[in-house]
Amino acid sequence: MAIELKFKCPVCGKQYEISLQAARHVFGTGDKKHRDWVDSQGVNFKDLLVEQALNPGNASYQTVAELIEKAQAGLKK
């Protein structure tokens, strides 16, 4: 049974099964292109990174996952 890759990183195109995996990729990669994309969406990458490090849970990952979902929806139109 093949896994369906539904979400694509809006920066590099790497594909993931769920948006949260793509968000973890964006944070984990953390290169200039990925940071700049997050910043271009109206949120500050560095602030999200600090929030993720200091607070329990996945609030920052979820924020980036929602941005990826919106970007993905725009690609499907």
BELCORZI-V124332 format. One record per pair of residues at least 12 apart in sequence whose C-alpha atoms are under 7 Angstrom apart, sorted by the first residue. I is the first residue (numbers start at 1). GAP is how many residues later the second one is. Records with the same first field share a line. If there is no record, write none. Layout:
I = GAP, GAP
//
This chain:
4 = 13
5 = 12
6 = 12
7 = 12, 15, 65
9 = 13
10 = 58, 61
11 = 22, 23, 26
19 = 46, 49, 50
20 = 41, 42, 45
22 = 43
23 = 38, 41, 42
24 = 37
48 = 12
//
